[in-house]
């Protein structure tokens, strides 16, 4: 049995939001390709403008789109995560998670829930945490800093690999 206990910090919660928003690898590559092509077109449009050619409207649309994405990921996502973090009393209180072949037991001062592996859908992992999904948008956050050792992290990962599908 693997057991961790502690609190979810604001930084854990924000990292979880970014991990949750991370697209599947295929779509991530498509998005990067679109941004690179857009930047290349911006350079071409700027070069044409410098050469005295007509000024297309495309660069303004591209710059506006990139500014929107920057604002969304650098301002809106952190603001929304902070608001949600402060409003959820369950996230602020200490918790304990036990994992074994039967599933997960998540407990805190607010109660306890037993989740057999069949009740869970998938999981994601980053350098700092695990997300264990009950549905496509509802997940349990397990910060890696709560594990006693890297061996315990590896044992937890092996349980997840054995019983759940890894989210792409």
C-alpha positions in Angstrom: 0.0 0.0 0.0 1.2 3.5 -0.9 0.1 6.3 1.3 0.7 10.1 1.0 -0.7 13.0 3.1 -0.4 16.7 3.0 -2.0 19.8 1.5 -2.5 21.0 -2.0 -0.7 24.3 -2.4 -1.7 27.1 -4.7 1.3 26.2 -6.9 0.1 22.6 -7.1 -3.4 23.7 -8.1 -2.1 26.0 -10.8 0.2 23.3 -12.2 -2.8 20.9 -12.2 -4.8 23.4 -14.3 -2.1 23.6 -16.9 -1.6 19.9 -17.0 -5.3 19.4 -17.4 -5.4 21.9 -20.3 -2.4 20.3 -22.0 -3.5 18.8 -25.3 -2.8 15.4 -26.6 0.6 15.2 -28.3 -0.8 15.2 -31.8 -2.8 18.4 -31.2 0.1 20.0 -29.3 2.3 19.5 -32.4 -0.4 20.9 -34.7 -0.7 24.0 -32.5 3.0 24.5 -32.5 3.1 24.2 -36.3 0.3 26.7 -36.7 2.1 29.2 -34.4 5.4 28.7 -36.3 3.7 29.1 -39.7 1.9 32.2 -38.4 5.1 33.8 -37.2 6.8 33.0 -40.6 3.8 34.7 -42.4 4.2 37.6 -40.0 7.8 38.0 -41.0 6.9 37.8 -44.7 4.2 40.4 -44.2 6.6 42.7 -42.4 9.2 42.2 -45.1 6.7 43.2 -47.7 5.6 46.2 -45.7 9.3 47.3 -45.5 9.6 46.9 -49.3 6.7 49.3 -49.9 4.2 46.6 -50.8 0.6 46.7 -49.7 0.0 46.2 -46.0 -2.2 43.1 -45.6 -4.6 42.9 -42.6 -3.4 39.3 -41.8 -0.5 40.4 -39.5 -3.0 42.3 -37.2 -5.2 39.3 -37.0 -2.2 37.0 -36.1 -0.8 39.5 -33.6 -4.2 39.8 -32.0 -4.6 36.0 -31.8 -1.2 35.5 -30.2 -1.9 38.3 -27.7 -5.2 36.6 -26.9 -3.5 33.3 -26.3 -0.8 34.9 -24.1 -3.4 36.7 -22.0 -5.5 33.5 -21.7 -2.6 31.3 -20.5 -0.6 33.9 -18.5 -3.5 36.0 -17.0 -6.9 34.3 -17.2 -5.8 30.7 -16.3 -3.9 31.8 -13.1 -6.6 34.2 -12.1 -9.4 31.5 -12.5 -7.3 28.9 -10.8 -6.6 31.2 -7.8 -10.3 32.0 -7.5 -11.3 28.3 -7.6 -8.6 27.4 -5.2 -9.8 29.9 -2.6 -13.5 28.9 -3.0 -12.9 25.1 -2.6 -12.6 24.4 1.1 -11.9 20.7 0.3 -8.7 21.7 -1.6 -7.4 23.8 1.3 -7.7 21.1 4.0 -5.1 18.4 4.6 -5.8 15.1 3.0 -4.5 11.5 2.8 -4.5 9.2 -0.2 -4.0 5.4 0.1 -3.4 3.4 -3.1 -3.3 -0.4 -3.4 -4.7 -3.1 -5.7 -8.2 -2.3 -4.6 -8.1 1.4 -5.7 -7.8 4.7 -3.9 -9.0 5.9 -0.6 -9.1 9.7 -0.3 -9.8 11.1 3.1 -9.8 14.5 4.8 -11.5 16.1 7.7 -14.5 16.5 5.4 -14.9 12.8 4.8 -13.6 9.7 3.0 -14.2 8.3 -0.4 -13.2 4.8 -1.6 -12.6 4.7 -5.3 -12.1 1.2 -6.9 -10.0 1.4 -10.0 -13.1 0.7 -12.1 -14.5 4.1 -10.9 -11.5 5.9 -12.3 -11.0 6.7 -16.0 -7.4 7.8 -16.7 -4.4 9.6 -15.4 -1.8 12.2 -16.4 1.6 13.0 -15.0 3.9 16.0 -15.0 7.2 16.6 -13.3 5.4 17.9 -10.2 2.2 15.9 -9.9 -0.3 13.2 -10.9 -3.9 13.9 -12.0 -6.2 10.9 -11.5 -9.5 11.4 -13.4 -13.0 10.3 -12.3 -14.4 11.8 -15.5 -13.1 13.9 -18.3 -13.0 17.1 -16.2 -13.0 15.9 -12.6 -9.7 14.8 -11.2 -7.8 14.1 -7.9 -4.5 16.0 -7.6 -1.6 14.1 -6.1 1.6 16.3 -5.7 4.8 14.3 -6.1 6.4 16.4 -3.2 4.2 14.4 -0.8 5.8 11.1 -1.6 8.5 9.9 0.8 10.9 8.8 -2.0 11.3 8.4 -5.7 10.7 4.7 -5.2 7.3 5.4 -3.8 6.5 7.7 -6.8 7.6 4.8 -9.1 5.4 2.3 -7.2 2.4 4.7 -7.5 3.0 5.1 -11.2 3.2 1.3 -11.6 -0.2 1.0 -9.9 -1.7 3.6 -12.3 -0.2 1.9 -15.3 -1.6 -1.4 -14.2 -5.1 -0.3 -13.5 -5.8 2.9 -15.5 -5.3 4.1 -19.1 -2.8 6.9 -19.4 -4.2 10.0 -20.9 -2.6 10.9 -24.1 
